[in-house]
């Protein structure tokens, strides 16, 4: 490390040297003469490009057919582009296009003298409808299974908590079910239909065996009164053993308090 | 988990104290001070070491769960643990009393001998009787896998040598309350069995029945929402040794066990409509109960105390479910007991008297517990008509019922209650989140098994009849409807 005294001495020496240099007297040089003014001649103005031709042949097509775009651009051209996905093209040329809908193509040509555009439209008409398919040889649809027939045509009926009597909406549902059940039983002359009684998860599992049984037999009694043959209907209680949902809320509870129809076994 | 159980237990206990009515359940709930027992971890030699966790845990749980002993925490034990009675040392005779006042101790003179030790570090009987352990009894022992030199063809066995030490005695010889050797198979199951047997012998010294050797039957639910499967299973009272009994791949539910523990009866949908099955347990065999043809429901059977008949619910002979019936174990000698007006299910014959039936009925509205004589006479409602009540289970002495009740809770929120049938006094045992259902008394009359959804899924739990000592017995899958048998 430098001692304080040494640093002071060095500073002093530098200051003196600088002072001495600054004091040297200088004679100013004369200013340089101004440069002579020369005006260059103006370059010739470039010519704007000229579009000699931009056409679509034919100008009307049917969907799926194609048309030909032709163009001819002259003059000072740096680039020629056509929109609608055609892109950059040479100054003169042609291109096949097959638009699906009526389309106007715009050609843009640009050069140092400016730019110019031209457009051509291809009108597209929808094709005529295809001829109808020949009618099938056998018009018979595949026969639904008993399970499919029950699933498509017979509705569940729903119950109040700890109740097995048929409430108004269940009465409506079962009344609508009567004709469907009669039709299904005649379509499947050897089948029986099982009426399943189900419960929500709240009462005890053991008690719900009884409740589900009562729901199933209430529904059966109602259907028999409306003319569904009772010897073709069987009942089973699943209590709360086979819920269709397991959420602990009233929406799910209500979904599970029901009778459901399935093929008898 | 343990912490949660503890918290729930404490919370339930506190609430019960707050809500306590002056009810005497002294027959099933032991009051007063329990003897304190210290059970340090036993050590094993060689191969036996691998099974010591199982042994120590089993021994502790059996004694802890008995409800008659107070377990001294292991942190309060002396540092040295004797492994056999012979390890105990007799403390040296007490020093003569200090010199009478006035006698001066000369300064600078070193005392003649160091002061006598105050403890044996665990090797004196008194070390376990004084704070911090303050135990009344001590269980010690050790294990080894041994081969009998005289019988070279016999494979080696797991041997447990155990002692119960009475700490109120002054000499080790007098303190020996029990000394016994247990020989089992050299595997974890053998170690558990040896521990169960030692615990059984200890509990017997205190007049308590061990639950070791009893069985809990239950239902395991699997399958999908559309195709649920329920099978009957059995396990030990500590949840170990779970074995599947039925293999119907269908819905089978609501097991009951015969008084001698050799048969079960249950309800199954395997032949479409719910019907009763009677099985022998070992070997598992269908004993062929005849269900009445055309009955849409035949369900929820239980055995009479002589084991010769079943009582159950059936729609036989009427259009609606269900009346209470009785029949022989093969379905013969069928007779209706209750009238066909309401849903009557879950009949349970008083195991002491054989003269009355507790059952569940919807005859007065929401489901409640009723009783009647074996001929259907003297019908009485036991639950007070509030809420919904289900799952009656008779205490072995026939005076107290455990059951599930929603009293004081929202619909479906069952908790476990016990009721003195003569006085109609009741006491709530469980509380807190989830549903608690299907209580069933253990053969010792002090424990209950039940199902609970408190962890979020339905599992099997056990507890003492005062609601303490809660233990979760199943953890895998969904488990329901336990019943405790021999």
Interface residues (C-beta under 8 A of the other chain):
Chain A: X161 X162 X201 X202 X203 X204 X205 X206 X207 X209 X210 X211 X213 X214 X216 X217 X234 X235 X236 X237 X238 X241 X242 X243 X244 X245 X246 X265
Chain B: X225 X228 X230 X251 X253 X254 X267 X269 X272 X273 X274 X296 X297 X299 X300 X313 X315 X319 X320 X321 X322 X343 X344 X345 X346 X360 X362 X366 X367 X388 X390 X391 X404 X411 X412 X414 X437 X480 X481
